Amino acid sequence: MSGNEPGGGREGERGAPSETPSEERGDPRGEGGLDGLPLEAAVSAVVEDPTDSDAVRETLAVVAEDGVVRRSAAAVGRASKAAAAAEKRTELAATKLADVRTMAAPVSELDIVAARLEGFDARLDRMREQVATLDERVERIVEHRADANLYALGLEIQQTVATAEELGRAADGFQFDLDDLGAWLDDPGRRGEELVADAAALAASLDELEGTVDALAADGTGTDEPAVEWARASIRHRVTGPLLSDLRAELRTLRAWADREDAERPPDIEPRLEGLASRHDAVGDRLAALADPAWQDRFGDRLRALERAVETIEPPVAWGELEALMERHRPDTE
């Protein structure tokens, strides 16, 4: 298995920043009209919906001092410091990845090791892209500090700080995940335990599938209509096949790794995997038997598109990416 380390998605990302601090709310008093107003008066001048008052007050506080909105009080330095802190935490994460890569060097040719490292490389690249975007946002804040709408300036500072803090948390999580990878690389027992846990997760998924099929066979599918339940179950069934293949491939690789290092071999879960494969086949047969022609007409294109995508997947499988693929094809109640 690969690519299912915690936080594998894009961390700390937000929409692309505007070219200048955006004027999401105009200044009703004209250019610079909020400058010098008491904070509460500025809130009243900006707010359109009274329920927004607290959020507007929080934003204007970023460009206020001693209860007065002032351009000179804009907390530009706060945005700059937050971006710099995020960059530092990202580079610390990069250093730790380099250390783990050195640790993995003797077995880096193993596909299950290479895939995990590639996943971390991709995450680091995304974080560095976000650092560059933060730097650009700070530069625009500084550039337009003297002429931007004060509410928009406060909002851009506020959002930049929040994005930087989120990125910093993602960088910290990245390091925790690297700790887990280091432990996995160092301890054959840990590798075996994770393999067993993955098999258990797959068994739980099959339990859920079997329950859905039982409900469909009994004409009791809960709140959603039978056609949608059948389509969702069929989609989950199709993505389970690559997961089984992935577990079998990882078991073979872990055995070879252990033998070459004269280390502890992974638990013999092959019989369990065979049992899961039999259950998977049986669920597929039952879903096919239950399929109403109208359901196939309604969801056939969706299922065929998923099948084409699944056919290209080979071990080691990024479980998180496969889950995302399933969600993209999963129908809602229509």
ABEGO torsion letter per residue (X at the ends): XBGABBGABBBGBBBBBBABBBBABBBAAEBGAABGBBAAAAAAAABABAAAAAAAAAAAAAABBGGBBBAAABBAAAAAAAAAAAAAAAAAAAAAAAAAAAAAAAAAABAAAAAAAAAAAAAAAAAAAAAAAAAAAAAAAAAAAAABBAAAAAAAAAAAAAAAAAAAAAAAAAAAAAAAAAAAAABAAAAAAAAAAAAAAAAAAAAAAAAAAAAAAAGBAEABBAAAAAAAAAAAAAAAAAAAAAAAAAAAAAAAAAAAAGBBBBBBAAAAAAAAAAAAAAAAAAAAAABBAAAAAAAAAAAAAAAAAAAABBOBBBAAAAAAAAAAABBBBX
